[in-house]
Amino acid sequence: MNKAIDPQLMQAAEQSAHHLVAPSQPGADMAAFWMPFTASRQFKKAPRLLQRAQGMHYWDVDGRQVLDAVSGLWCVNAGHARPRIVQAIAHQAAQMDFCPPFQMAHPQAFELASRVAALAPEGMGKVFFTNSGSESVETALKMALAYHRARGEGTRTRLIGRERGYHGVNFGGISVGGMVGNRKTFGPLLVGVDHIRHTHDLARNAFSVGQPVHGAELADDLERLVALHDASTIAAVIVEPIAGSTGVLIPPQGYLQRLRDICDRHGILLIFDEVITGFGRTGTPFAALTYGVTPDLMTCAKGLTNGSVPMGAVIARDHIHDTFMTGPEHLIEFAHGYTYSAHPLACAAALATLDTYEEEGLLTRAAELQDYLAQGVHSLKGEPHVIDIRNTGLVAGIELAGVPGEPTKRAFNIFLDCFEKGVMVRTTGDIVALSPPLIVQREQIDHIVETLRSAIRRAA
Ligand SMILES: Cc1ncc(COP(=O)(O)O)c(C=O)c1O
């Protein structure tokens, strides 16, 4: 494999790494862009336009520096514009821009699959590439259905999600997801879906450091659904090990193992959605390893390419994949895939990302910093309206009492205030979420916490 890099490409990559890109036109017409998950009328009145990024920081179009406390959107785990990744993408774009992924392939796809499998729990050795977390979820759900059918249990068609779950925005994902705002508008969704209870329990677990003590028994809710529907109709259960998008809900001690045990008892596949927890967020490569519970299928995306090129993946236990490998060899075994599955640019970006994580020890850095982050965020206890603080690895959630009659407003104002003061946090409902890049320094954690403290006080 020719890995030599053309000097012109090097220069282009260096330039983008050093941000010599021309600024975009200020005042460009904003009418045409229909923005995703954005309060767009508010945004277009007071836009927050970012123009470049490096390491822990963004700069907006006015040149103002903003500390990134959320890894872009839970994805830029190694920090922004890492030269190795930039160069790998530039090189690959010139070497081979596209390779058809159906009945054809390129070597880096195999190399990347092996590298990803090597990071996954023992026995999860098969990797299917997608382009996003949402596509990974759809792929995992379809794999579960097809797996049961392939082994002669085609009655197992029911999918179980969890209240307050987020599994992306496609129809399968919102069906098993448990966020009412993402579901209520879109009709009846998939049939044959049910949900277990969420694990959020302020009464018993508020201000827990790390895993809450109470709530393992909430996994038994799955037994209730087995009793209701019968195990022979249930294909899979999907949960996020840590529910991120509904406000950083850390699994109670023993909860995930109990889910695993119930699934084993009833022949139900367990799917972990590791789209945000994958690639180092909890102090190991995957939350499955952190919590010592191995699922049957695992979704990931985001940190796989450090957010640089869209890519996701489903990691499967070997025997699930092998179940498909029957019938005549000229026939396609799994009728599923995307035009951009294992896209060469994404593979190049992911390989360079994994090199960066490895060289810099980033996949375990959250374990080193988690006590420091915990100390910082838990010092916010007692600030106005703070009703809970949760943390693990390099992720934290600070829950606020909402303004009566105006849910989400208090947290949104805090988000705007922090951005104004040069720190980008994220909010969901009335919860502030922090998930800084894994290269974050202790002083930067201090700065994030103190900026947040001031904003919380001002929002009182
Ligand atoms: C747990 C989980 N699953 C799926 C998704 C969807 O990923 P994407 O936005 O890449 O489709 C997300 C996104 O935040 C997520 O947090």
The ligand as a MOL file (V3000), in Angstrom:
LIG
                    3D

  0  0  0     0  0            999 V3000
M  V30 BEGIN CTAB
M  V30 COUNTS 16 16 0 0 0
M  V30 BEGIN ATOM
M  V30 1 C -27.1380 7.0870 21.5260 0
M  V30 2 C -27.3010 7.6990 20.1710 0
M  V30 3 N -27.7470 6.9420 19.1610 0
M  V30 4 C -27.8860 7.4230 17.9270 0
M  V30 5 C -27.5890 8.7370 17.6470 0
M  V30 6 C -27.7960 9.2630 16.2750 0
M  V30 7 O -26.5940 9.5470 15.6590 0
M  V30 8 P -26.5790 10.4390 14.3390 0
M  V30 9 O -26.9930 11.8190 14.7380 0
M  V30 10 O -25.1480 10.3200 13.8730 0
M  V30 11 O -27.5110 9.8190 13.3720 0
M  V30 12 C -27.1150 9.5660 18.6670 0
M  V30 13 C -26.7810 10.9680 18.4110 0
M  V30 14 O -26.4920 11.7320 19.2770 0
M  V30 15 C -26.9800 9.0260 19.9710 0
M  V30 16 O -26.5620 9.7860 20.9900 0
M  V30 END ATOM
M  V30 BEGIN BOND
M  V30 1 1 1 2
M  V30 2 1 2 3
M  V30 3 2 2 15
M  V30 4 2 3 4
M  V30 5 1 4 5
M  V30 6 1 5 6
M  V30 7 2 5 12
M  V30 8 1 6 7
M  V30 9 1 7 8
M  V30 10 2 8 9
M  V30 11 1 8 10
M  V30 12 1 8 11
M  V30 13 1 12 13
M  V30 14 1 12 15
M  V30 15 2 13 14
M  V30 16 1 15 16
M  V30 END BOND
M  V30 END CTAB
M  END
